[in-house]
Amino acid sequence: MHRFSSEGAFRGPVSRADVCGLAPRADGFLASDGFGGLIALRDGTAAPLGRMQCAWDNHLVPV
């Protein structure tokens, strides 16, 4: 996944296979992958939050 500033400047990549969903968080982003993973993305780093026994599609919706 490539990251850009609000002005459009390239800020660098975050490597993660099969990112499907992306949603804003207070301190970065939440990503889901096609392998059931939930990942916190913050300042160019990816931290696993958990893994479910299912595969996600490409949507994350706040509830």
FENTA-V933659 format. One record per residue. PHI is phi in whole degrees, -180 to 180 (none if undefined). PSI is psi in radians with two decimals (none if undefined). Layout:
# FENTA-V933659
{{PHI;PSI} {PHI;PSI}}
This chain:
# FENTA-V933659
{{none;2.35} {-97;2.45} {-110;2.47} {-132;2.61} {-75;2.97} {-66;-0.31} {-89;-0.10} {98;0.03} {-77;2.39} {-67;2.22} {-108;-0.08} {118;2.93} {-94;2.78} {-124;2.10} {-87;2.12} {-158;2.25} {-73;2.39} {58;0.77} {-66;2.22} {-111;-0.76} {-124;2.65} {-146;2.27} {-141;2.58} {-70;2.56} {-127;2.91} {-59;-0.59} {-115;0.35} {153;-2.22} {-137;2.76} {-111;2.26} {-120;2.61} {-120;2.68} {-124;2.94} {-72;0.03} {-107;0.16} {91;0.11} {-85;2.53} {-116;2.27} {-131;2.31} {-89;2.24} {-111;2.13} {-149;2.21} {51;0.69} {83;0.11} {-119;2.64} {-114;2.21} {-123;2.09} {-62;2.35} {-104;-0.47} {169;2.98} {-140;2.27} {-101;2.79} {-88;0.89} {-155;2.97} {-110;2.34} {-86;2.67} {-93;-2.73} {-101;0.52} {-131;2.40} {-126;2.25} {-126;2.20} {-68;2.46} {-129;none}}
